Amino acid sequence: MAKKTQTPKTVRITLVRSAIGYSVKHKETVRALGLHRISQTVEQLDTPVLRGMLRKVNHLVKIEEQESK
């Protein structure tokens, strides 16, 4: 019996606050997420690594979970 392939979930991340005034680790995490300016939105695959990064900067970003198409 063939396994069913699951479509990976994605997460839409929007930068809503500036990282100025926060630690260097927070600034580097925001950059590693692919965010460069306020109101910029990126989509990333939902992985445990990504969840850890989002937990670190949850006060700077808005997170929306989405189903992949």
Secondary structure as UniProt FT lines:
FT   STRAND          10..15
FT   TURN            20..21
FT   HELIX           24..32
FT   TURN            33..34
FT   TURN            38..39
FT   STRAND          41..45
FT   HELIX           48..56
FT   TURN            57..60
FT   STRAND          61..66
//
